[in-house]
Amino acid sequence: MSRTGIAALAAAALIGALAGCDGVAVRETTPLPQQQDLFDRIAIEDLITRYYAHLGAGEPGAFGDYYTDDAVFDVNGIVSTGKQEIEALYASTGEDADSNTSGGVFHMVLTNPVIDVSGDTATARFLWTGILNTDPKAPPRVTEHGREYDRLVKRDGKWLIQKRVVIADSALPERYAATYQPRLDYDISKD
């Protein structure tokens, strides 16, 4: 089907949906399982994107909101358990900034999401890339790159991280040198 055909079908569906909005009560429906999986997948991707938006913001307490009370966070072999330990790890990371992320405008880019939803549990994988620009007239440079693996649970309608594993593939900060393992074939579903 052409783009024009798809656009025409979408417009017809929107017009049909809006036709019911003329003051007549619209009945809520329960989404089909495939639709709910799609809604959940979008919510999980949004959760992780918002999580990464906090990096470098100087708000270590904000990270606890994304985790279950008993969450486990393994970043390059340093394991923190529970919200307080996770927030403390972020607080100490902010105090010990490395040269890969300082001295300019820094952004994390998330790519290659693979999110599998099964009811109120899910797993997610992402690639992350740190990009730094120290001069607005110069091209940015990639400063770090790695992988993230998450196990998530849905509680009271909200997705939360139950276990998160972050593995650097380049530019490993010195503070992780003693605990780092490459773990190229890591599988969060087997944890």
C-alpha positions as CSV (number, residue, x, y, z in Angstrom):
1,M,0.0,0.0,0.0
2,S,1.3,3.5,-0.9
3,R,2.0,6.2,1.7
4,T,-1.0,8.1,0.3
5,G,-3.2,5.1,0.9
6,I,-1.9,4.6,4.4
7,A,-2.4,8.4,5.1
8,A,-6.0,8.2,3.8
9,L,-6.8,5.2,6.0
10,A,-5.3,7.0,9.0
11,A,-7.3,10.1,8.3
12,A,-10.5,8.1,7.9
13,A,-9.9,6.4,11.2
14,L,-9.2,9.8,12.9
15,I,-12.4,11.3,11.4
16,G,-14.4,8.3,12.5
17,A,-13.0,8.5,16.1
18,L,-13.6,12.3,16.3
19,A,-17.2,11.8,15.1
20,G,-18.0,10.2,18.4
21,C,-16.7,13.3,20.3
22,D,-19.8,15.4,19.8
23,G,-21.0,15.2,23.4
24,V,-22.0,11.6,23.2
25,A,-20.4,9.4,25.9
26,V,-17.6,7.3,24.5
27,R,-17.2,3.8,26.0
28,E,-13.7,2.9,27.2
29,T,-12.4,-0.4,25.9
30,T,-9.8,-2.7,27.2
31,P,-6.9,-2.9,24.8
32,L,-6.1,-6.2,23.1
33,P,-3.1,-8.0,24.4
34,Q,-1.0,-7.0,21.4
35,Q,-2.0,-3.4,21.9
36,Q,-1.1,-3.5,25.6
37,D,2.3,-5.0,24.8
38,L,2.9,-2.1,22.4
39,F,1.7,0.5,25.0
40,D,4.0,-1.1,27.5
41,R,6.9,-1.2,25.1
42,I,6.5,2.6,24.5
43,A,6.3,3.3,28.2
44,I,9.5,1.3,28.9
45,E,11.4,3.1,26.1
46,D,10.1,6.4,27.5
47,L,11.2,5.5,31.0
48,I,14.8,4.7,29.9
49,T,15.0,7.8,27.8
50,R,13.8,10.0,30.7
51,Y,16.3,8.2,33.0
52,Y,19.2,9.0,30.7
53,A,18.0,12.7,30.6
54,H,18.9,12.9,34.3
55,L,22.6,12.1,33.6
56,G,24.8,15.1,34.3
57,A,21.9,17.0,35.8
58,G,23.3,16.8,39.3
59,E,20.2,15.2,40.8
60,P,21.3,11.8,42.1
61,G,18.0,11.5,44.1
62,A,16.0,11.5,40.9
63,F,17.4,8.1,39.9
64,G,15.7,6.2,42.7
65,D,12.3,7.0,41.2
66,Y,13.0,4.6,38.4
67,Y,13.8,1.6,40.5
68,T,11.9,-0.9,42.7
69,D,12.8,-0.8,46.4
70,D,14.9,-4.0,46.1
71,A,16.5,-3.1,42.7
72,V,20.0,-4.2,41.7
73,F,22.2,-1.9,39.7
74,D,25.4,-3.4,38.3
75,V,27.6,-0.8,36.5
76,N,30.8,-2.3,35.2
77,G,30.9,-4.8,38.1
78,I,30.1,-2.4,40.9
79,V,26.8,-3.6,42.3
80,S,24.4,-1.4,44.3
81,T,21.2,-2.9,45.9
82,G,18.2,-0.8,46.7
83,K,17.3,2.8,45.9
84,Q,19.5,4.4,48.6
85,E,22.7,2.6,47.3
86,I,21.8,3.4,43.7
87,E,21.4,7.1,44.5
88,A,24.6,7.1,46.6
89,L,26.4,5.6,43.6
90,Y,25.2,8.4,41.3
91,A,26.1,11.0,44.0
92,S,29.7,9.6,44.2
93,T,29.9,9.5,40.4
94,G,29.0,13.1,40.2
95,E,31.8,14.0,42.7
96,D,34.3,12.0,40.7
97,A,33.6,13.2,37.1
98,D,35.9,11.8,34.5
99,S,37.4,13.6,31.6
100,N,35.2,11.7,29.1
101,T,32.1,13.7,30.1
102,S,33.5,17.1,31.4
103,G,34.5,20.3,29.7
104,G,31.6,20.9,27.3
105,V,28.1,19.8,26.3
106,F,27.6,16.1,26.9
107,H,24.7,14.0,25.7
108,M,23.9,10.3,25.8
109,V,22.4,8.7,22.8
110,L,20.4,5.5,23.1
111,T,20.0,3.2,20.1
112,N,19.1,-0.3,19.1
113,P,16.3,-0.9,21.7
114,V,15.2,-4.5,22.0
115,I,12.2,-4.6,24.4
116,D,10.3,-7.8,25.2
117,V,7.1,-7.5,27.3
118,S,5.4,-10.4,28.9
119,G,2.5,-9.2,31.1
120,D,3.8,-7.3,34.0
121,T,7.5,-8.1,33.4
122,A,9.8,-7.1,30.6
123,T,13.4,-7.1,29.5
124,A,15.2,-4.4,27.6
125,R,18.5,-3.9,25.9
126,F,20.1,-0.7,24.5
127,L,23.3,0.6,23.2
128,W,24.5,3.9,24.6
129,T,27.0,6.4,23.2
130,G,28.4,9.4,25.0
131,I,28.9,12.4,22.7
132,L,30.9,15.5,23.9
133,N,31.3,18.8,22.2
134,T,33.7,21.3,23.7
135,D,33.5,23.8,20.9
136,P,30.3,24.7,19.1
137,K,32.3,25.4,15.9
138,A,34.0,21.9,16.0
139,P,32.5,18.5,15.4
140,P,31.4,16.5,18.4
141,R,33.4,13.4,19.4
142,V,32.3,10.1,20.7
143,T,33.7,9.7,24.3
144,E,32.2,6.4,25.5
145,H,30.1,3.5,24.3
146,G,28.5,0.5,25.8
147,R,25.5,-1.7,26.5
148,E,22.6,-1.7,29.0
149,Y,20.4,-4.7,30.0
150,D,17.3,-4.2,32.1
151,R,14.7,-6.4,33.8
152,L,11.5,-4.4,34.5
153,V,8.3,-4.9,36.4
154,K,5.0,-3.1,36.3
155,R,3.7,-2.1,39.7
156,D,0.5,-0.1,40.2
157,G,0.4,0.6,36.4
158,K,4.0,2.0,36.4
159,W,7.1,0.4,34.9
160,L,10.1,0.2,37.2
161,I,13.6,-1.2,36.8
162,Q,14.2,-4.3,38.9
163,K,17.7,-5.0,37.7
164,R,20.0,-3.0,35.5
165,V,23.4,-4.0,34.1
166,V,25.6,-1.4,32.4
167,I,28.7,-2.6,30.6
168,A,31.2,-0.2,29.0
169,D,32.7,-1.2,25.7
170,S,35.0,1.8,25.5
171,A,36.4,4.7,27.6
172,L,36.0,2.8,30.9
173,P,36.5,5.3,33.8
174,E,39.3,4.3,36.1
175,R,37.0,3.8,39.1
176,Y,35.6,0.7,37.4
177,A,38.9,-0.9,36.3
178,A,39.1,-3.4,39.2
179,T,35.5,-4.7,38.8
180,Y,35.1,-4.5,35.0
181,Q,34.4,-7.6,32.9
182,P,33.5,-7.4,29.2
183,R,30.5,-9.8,29.4
184,L,29.9,-9.7,25.6
185,D,27.2,-12.4,25.7
186,Y,25.3,-11.1,28.8
187,D,21.6,-12.2,28.9
188,I,19.4,-10.4,31.5
189,S,16.7,-13.0,31.1
190,K,19.0,-15.7,32.6
191,D,19.7,-13.7,35.8
